[in-house]
Amino acid sequence: MKTVLITGADRGVGLLCVNCFLKDGWTVFAGQYMPEWKQLEKTKALYPKQLFLIPLDVSDTESVKRAYSAVAEKIDVLDILINNAGIIKDDSYESVLDTFNVNALGPVRMVETFLPLMDKGMKRLCFVSSEAGSITAAHRTDNFAYCMSKTALNMAVRLMFNSLRPRGYTFRLYHPGWVKSYMSGRKSEVGIYEPEETAVCAFSQFVGDRGWEDALVLTDVNNVAWPF
Ligand SMILES: NC(=O)c1ccc[n+]([C@@H]2O[C@H](COP(=O)([O-])OP(=O)(O)OC[C@H]3O[C@@H](n4cnc5c(N)ncnc54)[C@H](OP(=O)(O)O)[C@@H]3O)[C@@H](O)[C@H]2O)c1
């Protein structure tokens, strides 16, 4: 049975990705950031042997290390790591730092910490980014915190790609589209995609192989490439 870890899995795109992997028979480690939000527990009741809930705050190095120990107690090989957790905040300096810590440094922490479990597996690293981080396609005039954090994430992924692709790792950099998810703190009424719609597309891109793994491309929910 193949294994995957998904960060920020309590709700939104992460939770719906959890469902896709479970339905496909994977063993899933779901990063749980909001224990008060009960959806993951309900899913656990349906898949008690396949789903493991792992307390995880990607902004906190000690939390990431504890999550690593909890996962490594159960498995020897992690096939796919999906860095999905993300936040959007206002543009105060403090919020910019918080947003960088979650959106850009979080995935770096995760990869650095979990790599020892991945070397013997499928070696796939997935990152949920955004068109908001694209310098070439930028059209906004504010949202400094979120946009800059996703640009920084894209650069981090490029650096990891340069160092880990020669070791056999493959990469997915995914833009989920405009999703009716919970980034504002409650389910959004505006947006183009329901979380389940983009999760299905994400799942097929995260799991499927490509004949062009030596290129790092930001692909969206329609599998269209974006400049970044
Ligand atoms: N929604 C969109 O239109 C859109 C567009 C482009 C890209 N994205 C990206 O897609 C990804 C998933 O977002 P989503 O739309 O599904 O948002 P979401 O519904 O808010 O889900 C993200 C999950 O990550 C959790 N989280 C927040 N901080 C965390 C931390 N420090 N450690 C671990 N988990 C944490 C969130 O908890 P809280 O709810 O408590 O914060 C939430 O459960 C994000 O990376 C986002 O930037 C979203």
The ligand as a Gaussian input file, in Angstrom:
#p B3LYP/6-31G(d) Opt

LIG

0 1
 N       -8.738000      28.922000      -1.953000
 C       -8.179000      29.371000      -3.084000
 O       -8.842000      29.998000      -3.935000
 C       -6.734000      29.080000      -3.356000
 C       -6.174000      29.574000      -4.542000
 C       -4.841000      29.313000      -4.809000
 C       -4.088000      28.583000      -3.906000
 N       -4.640000      28.117000      -2.757000
 C       -3.790000      27.343000      -1.849000
 O       -4.376000      26.082000      -1.629000
 C       -3.931000      25.558000      -0.364000
 C       -5.134000      25.024000       0.387000
 O       -5.959000      26.134000       0.691000
 P       -7.545000      26.010000       0.881000
 O       -8.139000      26.931000      -0.097000
 O       -7.982000      24.596000       0.929000
 O       -7.650000      26.715000       2.318000
 P       -8.305000      26.218000       3.685000
 O       -9.677000      25.733000       3.420000
 O       -8.124000      27.366000       4.636000
 O       -7.384000      24.966000       4.123000
 C       -6.069000      25.130000       4.555000
 C       -5.889000      24.360000       5.841000
 O       -4.532000      24.574000       6.335000
 C       -4.637000      24.863000       7.730000
 N       -3.471000      25.567000       8.283000
 C       -3.335000      26.903000       8.526000
 N       -2.147000      27.147000       9.105000
 C       -1.537000      25.955000       9.250000
 C       -0.305000      25.558000       9.817000
 N        0.529000      26.458000      10.381000
 N        0.029000      24.249000       9.811000
 C       -0.811000      23.340000       9.267000
 N       -2.009000      23.641000       8.739000
 C       -2.373000      24.943000       8.729000
 C       -5.886000      25.714000       7.799000
 O       -6.331000      25.911000       9.129000
 P       -7.076000      27.319000       9.489000
 O       -8.373000      27.275000       8.744000
 O       -7.219000      27.286000      10.971000
 O       -6.156000      28.435000       8.993000
 C       -6.829000      24.877000       6.947000
 O       -7.369000      23.800000       7.654000
 C       -3.207000      26.712000       0.326000
 O       -1.811000      26.537000       0.216000
 C       -3.647000      27.918000      -0.460000
 O       -2.705000      28.979000      -0.416000
 C       -5.945000      28.362000      -2.458000

